[in-house]
Structure formats: structure tokens, C-alpha cells
């Protein structure tokens, strides 16, 4: 959904999936197919996010407290809900009304997407601190303080993500000025150079905003997997009986975190490719790519739901 300056179909070599009828864009069959799949995935993600928020909110009201993991999960649920709605509204409106861009919906999408990255990295850090068997003083201190730190860390993630709102508003203001300059008569060479520079700058800025929390996620999850692998080897070494319940729990946790690593990394790279290689809304491949991205998101949300004992218990009751 990163479309920086202009709504033209910039996917060189691809076929634009549209037919013009009385000035309206009518999508071809392939585009319609991917649009339907994308819409179904979006509805699935919205339902999943709503379930996370509803179940954990009910738990919060009943018990008057939430675990650190559940605090992050309810924040992620709200964030994903807003992110998916903004994606659906922005994509479909931009397709059928290419001349009237809802830039403020794009700002919401960029904000919630950045916040999602920070919240997911925070979740990985909490798992790493609580589950890993490291005995370093920093880990021991964090393990003791993590419950008190979570509200502050959530607020910090929100404040950092708010930077994207400021940057997006500035970007859209400059974009409108550049488009106005391009409509003026005369030599547009300098304007084209400025447009090209701004596109490259904002792409790098978007990459940096996502790369930092992703590195934090990667470091935390790799440390956690390494700790679990080491602990599992120790259990196998000291227990001849491989059906030991402790070993099964550790093996299951190891598979889950490896799964989480694969799918969040996949999401990160699909977003990076979307930033680097912009597809026009008219292209069938744009909708195919959106379908791939949100299929990964849906699977990732499912894995997050299975990671919380509170959520699993609440869903069974429901």
C-alpha cells in the first residue's frame, strides 16, 4: 500500500486489469478473482482481531488484570483491526476513484502498520525474557520488572509510531505541491528530478521505520529459539525417556516460535518488496500481491491466538 507520488500504473511489463466503461474502471476476471480473495482474507483478519479484543477485554473486566503477553495481544488486535479496515478502504477507493486519493486513510495505514511491527517485536522480547533460560543479569532484571514495564513500553511504541503520522502529513503536503508544479506550463525537468528524489527518500524512510523493530524482533526470537534448543538438548541428554512431558512442552514451544519467525519474516519481506517495487492499483498483480500479504497476516494472527492460554480458554467457552 506504499504509493508515494502519483497513482499511475507503474508496474512495467504487467497488464493493467481494467476496462473503461462510461469513465468507470471495470476490473477484468483475474483482478476480480484476486479482489474477492483479498476481501475474504480481510474479513477473516477483522473477525480474528475482533475476537482477540473481545475475549481479552472480557477477561480484563472479570479478572481486573492481564498478563504482559495478553496486554500486547489486545493492543495488536486493535491495531490489526484498524490496519485491515484502512487497507480495504484505501485500496478499493484508490482503484475505483484514482483521481481522488484518500491520503488520510493512507496515513492511518502507515501508522498502524508501523505500530504493528513495534508491538510484534515487543511481544518477541517479552517471550524471550519470560521463556528463555539465560542467567545474565539483564535477563534476570527484565524478568523481574517486565510486568511493570509493559504499559510504558506500549506507550513508547505508540509514541514512536506517531512519528509516521507527522512524516506522512509532510509527505502528502509536498506531494500535492509537486503535482501542482507539474501542471504548470514550461520545463518540468527539475520537477521530475525532485519527484524522483522524494520517491527514493520516502522509500528509504519507510524501510528504516520498519527495519529497526524487525531487527529487535529477529534478535529476540533467535535468542529465544537458541535458548529453547539448548534446553531441549539438555533434557534429552538427562532423560532417556523421550516421551517426557517437559520435553514435549519445549519441543512444541520451539516449533511455535520457529513458525512465528518464518511468518513474521515473510510479512516483513512482502512489505519491503511492496515499498521497493510499486505496483499500480490497476494491475491484477497488485491484488495478487495484496492477497499473498494478507494470507500471511491471517496465518500470523492465528498463531498469535494459539499462543495465549487466555485466548484459547476464552474461545472454547464462547
C-alpha positions in Angstrom: 0.0 0.0 0.0 3.0 2.3 -0.3 2.2 4.6 -3.2 4.2 7.7 -2.9 3.8 10.2 -5.7 1.2 9.7 -8.3 -1.4 7.0 -9.0 -0.2 5.9 -12.4 0.2 2.2 -13.3 4.0 1.9 -12.7 4.3 -1.9 -13.0 6.4 -2.1 -16.2 5.6 -5.1 -18.3 2.4 -6.1 -16.4 -1.1 -5.9 -17.9 -3.4 -3.3 -16.3 -6.5 -5.2 -15.2 -9.2 -2.7 -16.2 -11.8 -1.9 -18.8 -13.2 1.6 -19.1 -17.0 1.9 -19.2 -18.5 5.3 -19.2 -15.5 6.7 -17.4 -15.6 4.0 -14.8 -12.9 1.3 -14.2 -14.3 -2.2 -14.7 -11.9 -4.9 -13.4 -11.2 -8.0 -15.6 -11.9 -11.5 -14.4 -8.4 -12.1 -12.9 -8.5 -8.9 -11.0 -12.0 -9.6 -9.7 -10.8 -13.1 -8.5 -7.9 -11.6 -6.5 -10.1 -8.8 -5.2 -12.6 -11.4 -3.8 -9.8 -13.4 -2.2 -8.3 -10.3 -0.7 -11.7 -9.2 0.6 -12.4 -12.6 2.2 -8.9 -12.6 3.8 -9.6 -9.0 5.1 -12.9 -10.1 6.7 -11.1 -13.1 8.3 -8.4 -10.8 9.7 -11.1 -8.3 11.0 -13.0 -11.2 12.7 -9.8 -12.6 14.2 -8.8 -9.2 15.5 -12.3 -8.6 17.0 -12.2 -12.0 18.7 -8.8 -11.2 20.3 -10.0 -7.9 21.6 -13.4 -9.2 22.8 -12.1 -12.2 24.6 -9.2 -10.4 26.3 -11.4 -7.4 27.2 -13.9 -9.8 28.8 -11.0 -11.4 30.8 -9.8 -7.9 31.8 -13.2 -7.0 33.1 -13.6 -10.3 35.0 -10.2 -10.7 36.5 -9.2 -6.9 36.6 -5.7 -7.7 35.2 -4.0 -9.1 32.1 -0.6 -10.8 31.7 2.1 -8.9 29.8 1.6 -11.1 26.7 -2.2 -10.5 26.7 -1.7 -6.7 27.1 0.4 -6.8 23.9 -2.1 -9.1 22.2 -5.1 -6.9 22.8 -3.1 -3.9 21.5 -2.1 -5.9 18.4 -5.8 -6.9 17.9 -6.9 -3.3 18.0 -4.0 -2.3 15.7 -4.7 -5.1 13.2 -8.4 -4.3 13.1 -7.7 -0.6 12.2 -4.9 -1.6 9.8 -7.1 -4.0 7.8 -10.1 -1.6 7.5 -7.8 1.2 6.4 -6.2 -1.2 3.8 -9.6 -2.2 2.4 -10.9 1.4 2.2 -7.7 2.8 0.7 -7.2 0.0 -1.9 -10.8 -0.1 -3.2 -11.3 3.7 -3.2 -8.0 4.2 -5.0 -8.9 1.6 -7.6 -12.4 3.0 -8.4 -11.5 6.7 -7.8 -7.9 7.1 -8.9 -8.1 10.8 -9.2 -9.3 11.3 -5.5 -6.8 9.7 -3.2 -7.8 9.3 0.4 -4.4 10.3 1.7 -5.6 10.4 5.4 -6.5 6.7 5.2 -3.0 6.0 3.9 -1.6 7.9 6.9 -3.7 5.6 9.2 -2.4 2.5 7.4 1.2 3.6 7.7 0.8 4.4 11.4 -0.9 1.2 12.3 1.5 -0.9 10.2 4.5 0.7 12.0 2.8 0.2 15.4 2.1 -3.5 14.4 5.9 -4.0 13.8 6.8 -2.4 17.2 4.1 -4.4 19.1 5.2 -7.7 17.5 8.9 -7.0 18.3 7.8 -6.2 21.9 5.9 -9.5 22.1 9.0 -11.3 21.0 11.1 -9.5 23.6 8.6 -10.5 26.4 8.6 -14.1 25.2 12.4 -14.1 25.2 12.6 -12.7 28.7 10.0 -14.9 30.2 10.7 -18.2 28.5 14.4 -18.3 27.8 16.8 -19.8 30.4 19.5 -17.2 30.2 21.0 -16.2 33.6 22.6 -12.9 32.6 21.9 -10.1 35.0 20.0 -8.1 32.3 17.6 -11.0 31.7 17.1 -11.6 35.4 16.3 -7.9 35.9 13.9 -7.7 33.0 12.2 -10.9 34.1 11.5 -9.3 37.5 10.4 -5.9 36.0 8.6 -6.9 32.8 5.1 -6.6 34.2 5.6 -3.0 35.3 7.5 -2.1 32.1 4.8 -3.3 29.7 2.5 -0.2 29.9 5.4 2.1 29.4 6.8 0.1 26.5 3.3 0.0 24.9 3.2 3.8 25.3 6.7 4.1 23.9 5.7 2.0 20.8 2.7 4.3 20.3 4.8 7.5 20.5 7.5 6.2 18.1 4.8 5.1 15.6 3.2 8.6 15.8 6.3 9.9 14.1 5.0 8.2 10.9 1.8 10.4 11.1 4.0 13.6 11.1 6.2 12.3 8.2 3.1 11.1 6.2 1.4 14.5 6.6 4.5 16.3 5.4 4.9 13.8 2.6 1.4 14.4 1.3 1.7 18.1 1.6 5.0 18.0 -0.5 3.3 15.6 -2.9 0.4 18.0 -3.6 2.9 20.8 -4.2 4.9 18.7 -6.6 1.8 17.7 -8.5 0.7 21.4 -8.7 4.2 22.3 -10.1 4.0 19.6 -12.7 0.7 21.0 -14.0 2.3 24.4 -14.7 3.4 25.2 -18.3 7.1 25.1 -19.0 10.1 22.8 -18.5 9.2 20.1 -15.9 12.7 18.5 -15.8 13.6 20.0 -12.4 10.1 18.9 -11.1 10.7 15.4 -12.3 14.1 15.3 -10.7 12.5 16.5 -7.4 9.7 13.9 -7.7 12.2 11.1 -8.3 14.4 12.2 -5.3 11.3 12.4 -3.0 10.1 8.9 -4.0 13.6 7.4 -3.2 13.8 9.4 0.1 10.4 8.3 1.3 11.0 4.7 0.3 14.2 4.7 2.4 12.4 6.4 5.3 9.7 3.7 5.2 12.3 1.0 5.1 14.1 2.4 8.2 10.9 2.8 10.2 10.2 -1.0 9.8 13.7 -2.3 9.8 14.5 -1.2 13.4 11.6 -3.0 15.1 12.1 -6.0 12.8 15.8 -6.3 13.9 14.6 -6.2 17.5 12.1 -9.0 16.8 14.7 -11.0 15.0 17.3 -10.7 17.8 14.7 -11.6 20.5 13.2 -14.6 18.6 16.6 -16.1 17.6 17.9 -15.8 21.2 14.7 -17.5 22.4 14.9 -20.3 19.8 18.6 -20.8 20.7 17.8 -21.0 24.5 14.9 -23.5 23.9 17.1 -25.6 21.6 19.9 -25.8 24.2 17.4 -26.6 27.0 15.8 -29.3 24.9 19.2 -30.9 24.2 19.9 -30.9 28.0 16.5 -32.6 28.7 17.2 -35.3 26.1 20.7 -35.8 27.5 19.5 -36.3 31.0 16.3 -38.2 30.2 16.4 -41.5 28.4 12.6 -41.4 28.1 11.8 -39.2 25.1 8.1 -39.1 26.0 8.9 -36.9 28.9 6.2 -34.2 29.3 8.7 -31.4 29.8 10.4 -32.3 26.5 7.1 -32.3 24.7 6.3 -28.8 26.0 9.7 -27.4 25.0 9.5 -29.1 21.5 6.0 -27.6 21.0 7.2 -24.1 22.1 10.2 -24.4 19.8 8.0 -25.3 16.8 5.7 -22.4 17.6 8.5 -19.8 17.8 10.1 -21.1 14.6 6.7 -20.8 13.0 6.3 -17.2 14.3 9.8 -16.3 13.0 9.0 -17.7 9.5 5.7 -15.9 9.1 6.6 -12.5 10.5 9.8 -12.5 8.5 7.7 -13.4 5.4 5.4 -10.5 6.2 8.3 -8.1 6.6 9.8 -9.1 3.2 6.5 -8.8 1.4 6.1 -5.3 2.8 9.7 -4.4 1.8 9.1 -5.7 -1.8 5.9 -3.6 -1.9 7.8 -0.5 -0.9 10.7 -1.2 -3.3 8.7 -2.2 -6.4 5.4 -0.3 -6.5 2.6 -1.9 -8.5 -0.3 0.2 -9.8 -3.8 -0.3 -8.4 -5.0 -1.2 -12.0 -2.7 -4.2 -12.2 -4.0 -7.7 -11.4 -0.6 -8.4 -9.9 -1.2 -5.7 -7.3 -4.2 -7.5 -6.0 -2.4 -10.9 -6.2 0.4 -9.4 -4.0 -2.1 -8.0 -1.5 -3.7 -11.5 -1.3 -0.3 -13.0 -0.5 0.5 -10.4 2.1 -2.8 -10.7 4.0 -2.8 -14.5 3.8 0.4 -14.4 5.8 -1.2 -11.9 8.2 -4.1 -14.2 8.8 -1.9 -17.2 9.5 0.3 -15.0 11.8 -2.8 -13.8 13.7 -3.9 -17.5 14.1 -0.6 -18.4 15.6 -0.8 -15.5 18.0 -4.2 -16.6 19.1 -2.9 -20.1 19.8 0.0 -18.7 21.8 -2.3 -17.3 24.6 -3.8 -19.7 27.1 -6.3 -17.0 28.0 -7.5 -16.7 24.4 -7.7 -20.4 23.8 -9.7 -20.8 27.0 -12.0 -17.9 26.2 -12.6 -19.1 22.6 -13.6 -22.6 23.9 -16.0 -21.0 26.4 -17.5 -18.9 23.6 
